[in-house]
Amino acid sequence: MTPGSASRPGALAATPRVTSPAPRDVWERELASDPTALASQTPEWLDCVCASGHYRDASRLYELSSGRRLVLPMVRLGRPTGVLAIEASFPPSWGRGGLVAVGGAGPDDLAAVFADLVERRAMRISLRPNPLTNPAWAKARPRRAITVPRLAHVLDLAGGFARVWDQRFTGSARTAVRKAERAGLTVECDTSGRRTGVFYELFERSLERWARQQHEPRALARWRGHRRDPLRKLRLIVEHLAGRCRLWIAWRGGEPAAAILVLQGANASYIRGAMDKEIAGPTRANYLLHQLAIEQACEAGCRHYHMGESGTSASLAQFKTRFGALPYSYADYHLERLPLTTADRLVRTAVKRVLRFRD
């Protein structure tokens, strides 16, 4: 569909009117009335993705016959359109997209959007929704949609921080926070971006640690990490989400121990973390950083604190549940004309087998 175009000629009256890219003023109004909205569903986040140099705005506004309006934040890889187009809401490593609508998107909303997307000629359309909305997505998904199961943890902030601390944090989490407070840590919250270099220094140390844990070559781990999250990407996030981006850093004796990056809007999302385990482990620095970020999110009126992907890691899931975060199973949804998802799985499996053989 060309920018600003309406629904296809000859379509049924019930077919939504579609405008792409989505008008920013309408998008902002829908965001303001969606209780599940995330910072990664904002126009600013889409601009950040596009500023990386690989993507173009492919957002879509749906106007239903009932008068209801829905916005799908989405980008297109490069210039190709039609049968060569690859679109995503959002691409790998760029967070969650999905529909934005007054009161949140329901199954009927999603059915209308899926019906439109299925008819498009794109080679692939990928959708990664908010985990809290997955029941509606699962109900509306068309048969041809390929699903990739995922798992995330989300903390409910209802009742404010006092209730979260008393009733949702486990005793071990509260103990860890108190230990961190006695460990001589200094914590700062940078919203200007001046500490991005510090975060990336810790990220580099984390890549070294992850390489050892996964028994893979350091060069491969560093290449993958830098490709997924280059320093420029971090700077773009801070630049485009000014006021919504919070970089929490814990220091001990002038040395950075740990850092977390949190996006804050109607809901808060922890999107990246890094640490020097030699310092952060004994001091429980990560517990203190999350406690402070959660407390600030409560004070700002956020409804949820998203703690990100947990995958199959039992230790990571345990860490998150200590704060009271609950597991949410959800899925990525792919509409594709070539078996790209299957090919990706085969390549990943082959690489893992090679690494295990080398070990």
C-alpha positions as CSV (number, residue, x, y, z in Angstrom):
1,M,0.0,0.0,0.0
2,T,1.4,3.4,-0.9
3,P,1.8,6.1,1.7
4,G,-1.5,7.8,2.5
5,S,-3.6,5.3,0.4
6,A,-6.9,3.9,1.4
7,S,-8.3,0.4,1.3
8,R,-8.0,-1.7,-1.9
9,P,-10.5,-1.0,-4.7
10,G,-13.4,-3.4,-4.7
11,A,-12.9,-4.5,-1.1
12,L,-15.8,-5.2,1.1
13,A,-17.2,-2.3,3.2
14,A,-16.0,-4.0,6.3
15,T,-12.4,-3.9,5.1
16,P,-10.4,-1.4,7.2
17,R,-9.1,1.8,5.7
18,V,-5.3,1.6,5.8
19,T,-2.9,4.5,5.8
20,S,0.9,4.0,5.8
21,P,3.0,5.4,7.3
22,A,0.6,6.0,10.2
23,P,0.0,9.7,10.9
24,R,1.9,10.6,14.1
25,D,-0.9,12.6,15.7
26,V,-3.3,9.7,15.6
27,W,-0.6,7.3,16.7
28,E,0.1,9.5,19.8
29,R,-3.6,9.6,20.7
30,E,-3.9,5.8,20.5
31,L,-0.7,5.4,22.6
32,A,-2.0,7.7,25.4
33,S,-5.2,5.5,25.8
34,D,-3.5,2.1,25.6
35,P,-2.8,0.7,29.1
36,T,-0.3,-1.8,27.8
37,A,1.7,0.6,25.6
38,L,5.4,0.3,25.7
39,A,8.1,2.8,24.9
40,S,9.1,0.5,22.0
41,Q,5.7,1.2,20.4
42,T,6.2,4.9,20.1
43,P,7.0,7.0,17.0
44,E,10.3,7.9,18.6
45,W,11.4,4.3,18.9
46,L,10.5,3.7,15.3
47,D,12.5,6.7,14.3
48,C,15.4,5.3,16.3
49,V,15.2,1.9,14.4
50,C,15.1,3.8,11.1
51,A,18.1,6.0,12.1
52,S,20.2,2.8,12.4
53,G,20.4,3.0,8.6
54,H,18.8,-0.3,7.7
55,Y,15.0,0.3,7.9
56,R,12.2,2.5,6.7
57,D,8.9,3.5,8.3
58,A,6.2,1.0,7.3
59,S,3.8,1.7,10.2
60,R,0.1,1.2,9.4
61,L,-3.0,3.0,10.7
62,Y,-6.2,0.8,10.5
63,E,-9.6,2.6,10.6
64,L,-12.4,0.0,11.2
65,S,-15.9,0.5,10.0
66,S,-16.9,0.9,13.7
67,G,-14.8,4.0,13.9
68,R,-12.1,2.3,16.0
69,R,-8.5,3.0,15.0
70,L,-5.4,0.8,15.4
71,V,-1.8,1.6,14.9
72,L,0.8,-1.1,14.0
73,P,4.4,0.2,14.4
74,M,6.4,-1.5,11.7
75,V,9.5,-1.0,9.6
76,R,10.7,-2.3,6.3
77,L,14.2,-3.6,5.7
78,G,15.9,-1.5,3.0
79,R,14.2,-0.3,-0.1
80,P,12.5,-3.5,-1.6
81,T,8.7,-3.5,-1.7
82,G,6.1,-6.0,-2.9
83,V,7.2,-9.6,-3.1
84,L,10.8,-8.7,-1.9
85,A,9.7,-6.8,1.1
86,I,10.7,-7.9,4.6
87,E,8.8,-6.0,7.3
88,A,8.8,-6.4,11.1
89,S,7.2,-5.0,14.2
90,F,10.0,-5.1,15.2
91,P,13.3,-6.6,13.8
92,P,15.4,-8.9,16.0
93,S,17.1,-7.0,18.9
94,W,14.8,-4.0,18.4
95,G,12.2,-4.9,21.0
96,R,8.5,-5.5,20.9
97,G,5.9,-4.0,18.6
98,G,2.3,-5.0,18.0
99,L,-0.9,-3.0,17.9
100,V,-1.6,0.2,19.8
101,A,-5.3,1.0,20.4
102,V,-7.6,2.7,22.9
103,G,-8.1,0.3,25.8
104,G,-5.6,-2.2,24.2
105,A,-6.0,-4.4,21.1
106,G,-8.6,-7.3,21.3
107,P,-9.0,-10.4,19.2
108,D,-11.4,-8.7,16.7
109,D,-8.8,-5.9,16.2
110,L,-6.1,-8.4,15.6
111,A,-8.2,-10.5,13.3
112,A,-8.8,-7.4,11.1
113,V,-5.1,-6.6,11.0
114,F,-4.0,-10.2,10.3
115,A,-6.6,-10.4,7.5
116,D,-4.9,-7.3,5.9
117,L,-1.3,-8.6,6.4
118,V,-2.1,-12.1,5.0
119,E,-3.2,-10.5,1.7
120,R,0.0,-8.4,1.3
121,R,2.7,-9.6,-1.1
122,A,5.6,-9.2,1.3
123,M,8.2,-12.0,1.4
124,R,8.0,-11.9,5.2
125,I,6.1,-10.0,7.9
126,S,7.3,-10.6,11.5
127,L,5.4,-9.5,14.6
128,R,6.6,-9.6,18.2
129,P,3.8,-8.4,20.5
130,N,3.7,-7.3,24.1
131,P,3.7,-10.6,26.2
132,L,0.7,-9.4,28.2
133,T,-1.5,-9.2,25.0
134,N,-0.6,-12.7,23.7
135,P,-4.0,-14.3,24.5
136,A,-5.6,-12.0,22.0
137,W,-2.9,-12.6,19.4
138,A,-3.1,-16.4,19.8
139,K,-6.8,-16.3,19.4
140,A,-6.7,-14.2,16.2
141,R,-3.7,-15.7,14.5
142,P,-4.4,-17.1,11.0
143,R,-3.5,-20.7,10.2
144,R,-0.6,-19.8,7.9
145,A,1.1,-17.8,10.6
146,I,4.3,-19.5,11.9
147,T,4.8,-19.1,15.6
148,V,8.0,-19.1,17.5
149,P,7.4,-19.6,21.3
150,R,9.0,-17.2,23.7
151,L,9.0,-16.5,27.4
152,A,9.2,-13.2,29.3
153,H,8.8,-12.0,32.8
154,V,6.7,-9.0,33.8
155,L,6.2,-7.4,37.3
156,D,2.8,-6.0,38.2
157,L,3.2,-2.6,39.9
158,A,-0.4,-2.2,41.1
159,G,-0.6,-0.8,44.6
160,G,2.7,1.2,44.5
161,F,6.2,0.4,45.5
162,A,5.4,-0.3,49.2
163,R,3.1,-3.1,48.2
164,V,5.5,-4.4,45.5
165,W,8.4,-4.5,48.1
166,D,6.3,-6.1,50.9
167,Q,4.2,-8.5,48.9
168,R,5.9,-9.3,45.6
169,F,9.7,-9.1,46.3
170,T,10.8,-12.4,47.8
171,G,12.7,-12.4,51.1
172,S,15.9,-13.2,49.2
173,A,15.4,-10.2,47.0
174,R,14.9,-7.9,49.9
175,T,18.0,-9.4,51.6
176,A,20.1,-8.9,48.5
177,V,19.0,-5.2,48.2
178,R,19.9,-4.6,51.8
179,K,23.3,-6.3,51.2
180,A,23.9,-4.0,48.2
181,E,23.0,-1.0,50.2
182,R,25.7,-1.9,52.8
183,A,28.3,-2.8,50.2
184,G,29.5,0.8,49.6
185,L,27.9,1.1,46.1
186,T,27.2,4.5,44.6
187,V,24.2,4.6,42.1
188,E,23.4,7.1,39.5
189,C,20.6,7.4,36.9
190,D,21.8,9.0,33.7
191,T,19.1,10.3,31.3
192,S,21.5,12.5,29.2
193,G,23.5,9.7,27.5
194,R,26.8,10.9,29.0
195,R,27.4,7.5,30.5
196,T,26.8,5.3,27.5
197,G,30.6,4.7,27.2
198,V,30.5,3.2,30.8
199,F,27.7,0.9,29.9
200,Y,29.5,-0.3,26.8
201,E,32.6,-0.9,28.8
202,L,30.6,-3.3,31.0
203,F,28.9,-4.7,27.9
204,E,32.4,-5.7,26.5
205,R,33.2,-7.4,29.8
206,S,29.9,-9.3,29.6
207,L,30.6,-10.5,26.1
208,E,33.9,-12.1,27.4
209,R,32.0,-13.8,30.2
210,W,29.2,-15.0,27.9
211,A,31.8,-16.5,25.5
212,R,33.3,-18.5,28.3
213,Q,29.9,-19.7,29.5
214,Q,28.8,-20.7,26.1
215,H,32.2,-22.3,25.3
216,E,32.4,-20.4,22.1
217,P,35.3,-18.4,20.5
218,R,35.7,-14.9,22.0
219,A,35.9,-13.4,18.5
220,L,32.5,-14.9,17.6
221,A,30.8,-13.7,20.8
222,R,32.2,-10.2,20.3
223,W,31.2,-10.1,16.6
224,R,27.6,-11.2,17.4
225,G,27.3,-8.8,20.4
226,H,28.7,-5.8,18.4
227,R,26.4,-6.6,15.5
228,R,23.4,-6.9,17.7
229,D,24.1,-3.9,19.9
230,P,26.8,-1.5,18.5
231,L,27.6,1.5,20.6
232,R,25.9,3.7,18.0
233,K,22.7,1.9,18.6
234,L,22.8,2.7,22.3
235,R,23.5,6.4,21.5
236,L,20.6,6.4,19.1
237,I,18.2,5.1,21.8
238,V,19.3,7.7,24.3
239,E,19.0,10.4,21.6
240,H,15.6,9.5,20.3
241,L,14.0,8.6,23.6
242,A,15.1,11.6,25.6
243,G,13.3,11.6,28.9
244,R,12.1,8.0,28.6
245,C,15.6,6.4,28.7
246,R,17.2,5.7,32.0
247,L,20.7,4.3,32.4
248,W,21.2,3.1,35.9
249,I,24.8,2.5,36.9
250,A,26.2,1.1,40.2
251,W,29.8,2.0,41.1
252,R,32.2,0.7,43.8
253,G,35.4,2.5,44.6
254,G,35.2,4.4,41.3
255,E,34.8,1.3,39.2
256,P,31.6,0.5,37.4
257,A,30.0,-2.7,38.8
258,A,26.8,-3.1,36.8
259,A,24.4,-1.1,34.6
260,I,20.8,-1.6,33.3
261,L,19.0,0.3,30.6
262,V,15.3,1.0,31.3
263,L,12.7,2.7,29.0
264,Q,9.9,4.3,30.9
265,G,6.5,5.5,29.6
266,A,3.0,4.2,30.6
267,N,4.9,1.0,31.4
268,A,8.6,0.4,32.1
269,S,10.9,-2.0,30.2
270,Y,14.3,-3.3,31.2
271,I,15.9,-3.8,27.8
272,R,19.7,-4.3,28.4
273,G,22.0,-5.1,31.2
274,A,25.8,-5.6,31.7
275,M,28.1,-6.1,34.6
276,D,31.6,-6.8,35.9
277,K,30.7,-10.0,37.7
278,E,33.8,-9.8,39.9
279,I,32.3,-6.7,41.5
280,A,28.6,-7.0,40.9
281,G,28.3,-10.6,42.1
282,P,29.5,-10.2,45.7
283,T,27.8,-6.8,46.1
284,R,24.4,-7.8,44.6
285,A,24.6,-4.6,42.5
286,N,22.0,-5.8,40.0
287,Y,19.4,-6.2,42.8
288,L,19.8,-2.7,43.9
289,L,19.6,-1.3,40.4
290,H,16.4,-3.1,39.6
291,Q,14.9,-2.1,43.0
292,L,15.6,1.6,42.3
293,A,14.3,1.3,38.7
294,I,11.1,-0.4,39.9
295,E,10.6,2.2,42.6
296,Q,11.0,5.0,40.2
297,A,8.6,3.3,37.7
298,C,6.0,3.1,40.5
299,E,6.4,6.7,41.4
300,A,5.9,7.6,37.7
301,G,2.6,5.7,37.7
302,C,3.7,2.8,35.5
303,R,1.5,-0.2,35.5
304,H,4.1,-2.9,34.7
305,Y,7.8,-3.4,34.8
306,H,8.9,-5.7,31.9
307,M,12.0,-7.6,32.7
308,G,12.6,-8.9,29.2
309,E,13.2,-12.3,27.6
310,S,14.0,-15.3,29.8
311,G,14.3,-18.0,27.2
312,T,15.2,-21.4,28.7
313,S,17.5,-20.0,31.4
314,A,16.4,-21.3,34.8
315,S,18.8,-19.0,36.6
316,L,17.6,-15.9,34.7
317,A,14.0,-16.8,35.4
318,Q,14.7,-17.3,39.1
319,F,16.4,-13.9,39.3
320,K,13.3,-12.2,37.9
321,T,10.8,-14.1,39.9
322,R,12.6,-12.9,43.1
323,F,11.3,-9.5,42.3
324,G,7.8,-10.8,41.9
325,A,7.8,-10.9,38.1
326,L,5.6,-13.6,36.6
327,P,6.4,-15.7,33.5
328,Y,4.4,-15.0,30.4
329,S,4.5,-17.4,27.4
330,Y,4.0,-15.7,24.1
331,A,5.2,-16.0,20.6
332,D,6.6,-14.3,17.5
333,Y,4.3,-14.5,14.5
334,H,5.7,-14.8,11.0
335,L,3.8,-14.5,7.7
336,E,6.1,-15.6,5.0
337,R,6.1,-16.7,1.3
338,L,9.5,-18.6,1.7
339,P,10.4,-20.8,4.6
340,L,12.8,-18.3,6.2
341,T,12.0,-19.2,9.8
342,T,12.7,-22.9,9.1
343,A,16.0,-22.0,7.4
344,D,17.0,-19.8,10.3
345,R,16.3,-22.6,12.8
346,L,18.5,-25.0,10.7
347,V,21.4,-22.6,10.5
348,R,21.3,-21.9,14.3
349,T,21.1,-25.6,15.1
350,A,24.1,-26.3,12.8
351,V,26.2,-23.5,14.4
352,K,25.4,-24.8,17.9
353,R,26.5,-28.4,16.8
354,V,29.7,-27.1,15.4
355,L,30.5,-25.2,18.7
356,R,29.7,-28.3,20.8
357,F,31.9,-30.4,18.6
358,R,34.8,-27.9,19.0
359,D,34.3,-28.0,22.8
